[in-house]
């Protein structure tokens, strides 16, 4: 299947998969409430993505704003909405506005009323669905967002949309102050502010996994693998970043010496997203656990997906060499050196394989020489899958 996907990638420009873009909802209330519009966009993005729709992420949208010289947070004209959607090759754009009615005197801020009106623009067929509206207490922002996403699904995927009760049950209530802290973290301009807001959101609501993913990735970037693993392990299955969190959790455990934990994480990801990088890392963890047969099988899968990558040839050669299969090791390591003649490590290992010089226990030149991949692009895989399905 993976080789088929790779081969068909050349033909994916003919028919594009259906992609959804959710814009921040326009603020018709006080300026300091702009974060609510961003929250609606993020929540709908996550809910629709978790139901299998291809939803463009926030980075794509920000790039489109930059290219079109549009100010983030500004209310857009109908023409600008269309331009943004077209610039990102989106099939559908979801947008709208919200209004907050202040609470009666003496009541807390969360007691105010929130009205959200949403519109769905089908760019592929040049039509607009009827506007739909939700009205609830501001304190109920999270369930309002979830129900808004469910209603959008009725238009976007009427046959595949889940039952309303089941959909809402999978999206438990999140505290309003936790949501605000998380969104303010996304909007913050410097890493320290972002991390402070995300930590506050996670502290306010321990079941809210969105800030956990962001915190885990920030610690991963700073190579604090123990802290990163703690946060990534808290990302739940309903989060669209769940598999990505598991991938980086596997890398954290591998870096910390927990190769069994790393193997489990990579196996979980590989069962849903069979990327070359995932198979490669799974093979590396299994090689550390002396599961040579499993390591060789997974390094071969990675190589089948991308035979141009010298690291995949190297890892396969290294696993063969550890297993005492010197002829096979020579073949793979030669391929690695051919693709990267400056690879001194592969060249040295090739020399040992040619001499049938077996690994020596405790020799740092023999142990722990696997090469990991840290890039993870689930979105590209999903996009390719959807595009291939659209051509069937």
Secondary structure, DSSP 8 states (H G I E B T S, - for coil): -HHHHHHHGGGTTSS---EEEE---EE-S-GGGHHHHHHHHHHHHHHHHHTT-EE--HHHHHHHHHHTT--TT----HHHHHHHHHHTT-SEEEEEEEEEE---TTS-GGGSEEEEEEEEEETTTTEE---EEEEEEGGGHHHHHHHHHHHHHHHH-TTT---HHHHHHTS----HHHHHHHHHHHH-SSHHHHHHHHHHHHHH-TT--HHHHHHHHHHHHTT-HHHHHHHHTT--TTSTTHHHHHHHHHHHHHHTT-HHHHHHHHHHHHTT---HHHHHHHHHHHHHTT-HHHHHHHHHHHHHH-TT-HHHHHHHHHHHHHTT-HHHHHHHHHHHHHH-TT-HHHHHHHHHHHTT----TT-TTTSS---------HHHHHHHHHHHHHT-
